[in-house]
Amino acid sequence: MNNHEIDYKLYGDDMQFVEVELDPNETVIAEAGSLMMMDDGITMETIFGDGSNFGGGGLMGKLIGAGKRVLTGESLFMTAFTNEGMGKKHVSFASPYPGKIVPMDLSEINGKLICQKDAFLAAAKGVSVGVEFQRRIGTGFFGGEGFIMQKLEGDGMTFIHAGGTIHKKVLAPGERVRLDTGCLVAMTGDVDYSIEMVKGVKTALFGGEGIFLATLQGPGTVWVQSLPFSRLASRVFSAMPHNGGSKGEGSAAGGLFDILGGK
């Protein structure tokens, strides 16, 4: 095993956090700002790059890892949590918005997972957080995730998060599924990913589902989210008052209060 073997436990339903159990000298890496709490005896260290060369590797390897993270829109730095005490210690990480945390054992999916750019939460030491370039121009321009997605490689545990409910779908060889481009969370490396335009002018312009759909073809496994963060943010923004006043709760009384100029 190249990665540290870690145990974990998930807590919560719609606002989950994951508690990772570390034996002495075991390390877990995480995105900056995802820490919730940790036991005494765990040390926290900021590392440069994607975490795969933590504790070793040359400067060039770390620069390449950091460059990959910049391409995916992430910070140059990650945080490593190491148990330097006696006995087992625990550190917990929380998802940044309502949804689910999905544990993935990379050794069970051929050591590679492709996911949306902000899906990664934490992983065992040794997991590489890189980039996956979309080979098709159409997929890059209209895929909702651009040319670049995150690529997690290794043989240990990793944790990703997404909005709403997460549905795991196993595709048989040649089986295809189409979905909204923003609803794609992750897929195994053997899934064929492409983009197709919605048929019909009226459907494309007035259907409310966008002009493009993602087409995924098996064999492989796909994880789909019911509430992309972009969709949640759009609804929250549309419900906000834009003129500095308060907005009613949607009731008739609230609407009348706004009409009469109440604040």
C-alpha positions in Angstrom: 0.0 0.0 0.0 1.3 3.5 -1.0 -1.4 5.3 1.1 -2.0 5.2 4.8 -4.9 3.0 5.8 -7.4 5.0 7.8 -10.7 4.2 9.5 -13.7 6.6 9.4 -17.3 7.2 10.5 -19.9 9.4 9.0 -22.2 11.5 11.1 -25.4 13.4 10.2 -27.8 13.2 7.3 -28.1 16.4 5.2 -25.2 18.3 6.9 -22.7 15.6 7.3 -19.2 15.4 8.7 -16.7 12.5 8.6 -14.6 11.5 11.6 -11.3 9.9 10.6 -9.5 7.6 13.1 -5.7 7.8 12.9 -3.2 5.3 14.4 0.1 6.7 15.6 2.1 8.3 12.8 -0.8 8.1 10.3 -1.7 11.1 8.2 -4.8 12.4 6.4 -4.7 15.3 4.0 -7.6 17.7 3.5 -8.7 20.9 1.7 -7.8 24.1 3.6 -10.8 25.2 5.7 -12.6 21.8 5.9 -11.4 21.0 9.5 -14.2 20.7 12.1 -12.4 19.4 15.2 -9.5 17.2 16.2 -8.1 15.4 19.3 -5.1 16.6 21.3 -2.0 15.0 19.9 -2.8 15.6 16.3 -0.5 18.1 14.6 -1.6 20.2 11.7 0.8 21.2 8.9 0.3 23.3 5.7 1.8 21.6 2.7 2.5 22.8 -0.8 1.0 20.9 -3.7 -1.4 18.1 -4.1 -0.4 16.0 -1.0 1.1 13.1 -2.9 4.7 14.1 -2.2 4.1 15.1 1.5 7.2 14.1 3.5 9.3 13.5 0.4 9.8 14.3 -3.3 11.7 17.1 -4.8 10.8 20.7 -5.4 9.8 20.2 -9.0 7.3 17.5 -8.1 5.7 19.8 -5.5 5.6 22.7 -8.0 3.9 20.4 -10.5 1.4 19.3 -7.9 0.6 22.9 -6.9 0.2 23.9 -10.5 -2.4 21.2 -11.0 -4.4 22.5 -8.1 -4.3 26.1 -9.5 -5.8 24.7 -12.8 -8.7 23.3 -10.9 -9.4 26.6 -9.1 -8.1 25.3 -5.7 -5.6 26.8 -3.3 -1.9 26.1 -3.7 -1.8 24.6 -0.3 -3.4 21.7 1.5 -3.4 20.7 5.2 -1.9 17.5 6.6 -3.1 16.1 10.0 -0.8 13.6 11.6 -1.2 11.6 14.8 2.0 12.2 16.8 0.5 11.1 20.1 0.0 7.8 21.8 -3.0 5.6 20.8 -5.7 6.3 18.3 -6.8 9.9 17.7 -9.7 11.4 15.7 -10.0 14.3 13.3 -13.3 15.4 11.7 -14.0 17.3 8.5 -17.3 18.9 7.5 -18.8 19.5 4.1 -19.2 23.2 3.1 -22.8 23.1 2.1 -25.9 20.8 2.5 -25.4 17.4 0.9 -23.6 14.1 1.4 -20.1 12.9 1.9 -19.2 9.8 -0.1 -16.3 7.6 1.0 -14.3 6.0 -1.9 -11.7 3.2 -1.6 -9.6 3.9 -4.7 -8.2 0.4 -4.6 -11.6 -0.9 -5.5 -12.1 1.3 -8.6 -8.7 0.7 -10.3 -7.0 3.5 -8.4 -8.6 6.4 -10.3 -11.6 8.7 -9.8 -12.6 11.7 -11.9 -14.8 14.3 -10.1 -16.1 17.8 -10.3 -13.5 20.5 -9.4 -14.7 21.2 -5.8 -15.8 17.7 -4.8 -12.6 16.6 -2.9 -12.8 16.9 0.9 -10.1 14.7 2.4 -8.0 11.6 1.8 -5.4 9.3 3.2 -1.8 10.4 2.9 -0.4 9.5 -0.5 -3.5 10.1 -2.6 -2.7 12.4 -5.5 -5.2 15.2 -6.3 -4.5 16.1 -9.9 -6.3 17.3 -13.0 -8.2 15.5 -15.8 -8.3 17.3 -19.2 -11.4 16.7 -21.3 -10.2 15.5 -24.7 -13.3 16.7 -26.6 -13.6 20.4 -27.3 -17.4 20.3 -27.1 -17.2 18.7 -23.7 -14.7 21.3 -22.5 -16.8 24.3 -23.6 -20.3 23.1 -22.7 -19.8 20.4 -20.1 -20.5 22.6 -17.1 -17.1 21.7 -15.6 -14.9 23.2 -18.4 -11.9 21.5 -19.8 -10.5 20.5 -16.4 -11.9 18.2 -13.7 -10.2 16.7 -10.6 -8.5 13.4 -10.8 -7.9 11.4 -7.6 -5.3 8.6 -7.9 -3.9 6.1 -5.4 -5.0 3.0 -3.5 -6.4 4.5 -0.3 -9.5 6.1 1.1 -10.7 9.4 -0.2 -13.9 11.4 0.7 -15.8 13.6 -1.7 -18.9 15.7 -1.1 -21.8 16.9 -3.2 -25.2 18.6 -2.8 -28.5 17.0 -2.0 -28.8 13.3 -2.3 -26.1 11.2 -4.0 -27.1 8.4 -6.4 -24.7 5.7 -7.5 -25.3 4.2 -10.9 -23.4 1.3 -12.3 -23.3 1.2 -16.1 -23.0 -2.0 -18.1 -20.8 -2.1 -21.2 -22.5 0.1 -23.8 -25.2 1.3 -21.4 -25.8 5.1 -21.7 -27.3 7.7 -19.3 -27.9 11.4 -19.9 -28.0 13.9 -17.2 -27.8 17.6 -16.4 -24.1 18.6 -16.7 -24.1 20.2 -13.2 -25.5 17.0 -11.6 -22.4 14.9 -12.4 -20.3 14.4 -9.2 -17.8 11.7 -10.1 -17.1 8.8 -12.4 -14.6 6.0 -12.7 -11.9 6.4 -15.2 -13.3 3.9 -17.7 -16.6 5.9 -18.3 -16.8 7.6 -21.7 -18.0 11.2 -21.1 -19.4 13.4 -23.9 -21.9 16.4 -24.4 -24.9 16.5 -26.7 -27.2 19.3 -27.6 -30.9 19.1 -26.6 -33.0 18.4 -29.7 -35.7 20.9 -30.6 -35.5 24.7 -30.5 -38.4 25.2 -28.1 -37.0 22.6 -25.7 -33.6 24.1 -25.8 -34.7 27.7 -25.3 -37.8 27.3 -23.0 -37.4 23.9 -21.4 -35.5 25.3 -18.4 -33.0 22.4 -18.5 -30.3 24.1 -20.5 -29.1 23.5 -24.0 -26.6 20.7 -23.3 -26.8 17.3 -21.5 -23.9 15.1 -20.4 -23.9 11.6 -22.0 -22.1 8.9 -20.0 -21.4 5.5 -21.5 -20.3 2.4 -19.6 -18.8 0.2 -18.4 -18.1 2.1 -15.2 -19.7 3.7 -12.2 -21.2 7.2 -12.0 -22.2 9.3 -8.9 -25.0 11.9 -9.5 -26.1 14.7 -7.1 -29.7 15.9 -6.8 -28.8 19.5 -5.9 -25.7 21.1 -7.5 -24.4 24.0 -5.5 -24.7 26.3 -8.5 -28.5 25.6 -8.6 -28.8 26.2 -4.9 -26.9 29.4 -5.1 -29.0 30.6 -8.0 -32.3 30.0 -6.0 -30.9 31.8 -2.9 -29.8 34.7 -5.0 -33.1 35.0 -6.8 -35.0 35.1 -3.4 -32.8 37.8 -2.0 -34.1 41.4 -1.8 -32.2 43.5 -4.4 -33.3 47.0 -3.4 -32.2 47.0 0.3 -35.6 46.2 1.7 -36.9 43.1 3.4 -38.7 40.5 1.4 -41.8 38.7 2.6 -42.0 35.0 3.3 -44.2 34.3 0.4 -47.5 34.7 2.2 -50.3 37.0 1.2 -49.7 39.1 4.3 -46.1 39.4 3.5 -46.9 40.6 -0.1 -49.4 43.1 1.2 -46.9 44.4 3.7 -44.4 45.0 0.9 -47.0 46.7 -1.3 -47.9 49.1 1.6 -44.2 50.0 1.9 -43.5 48.2 5.1 -39.9 47.4 6.0 
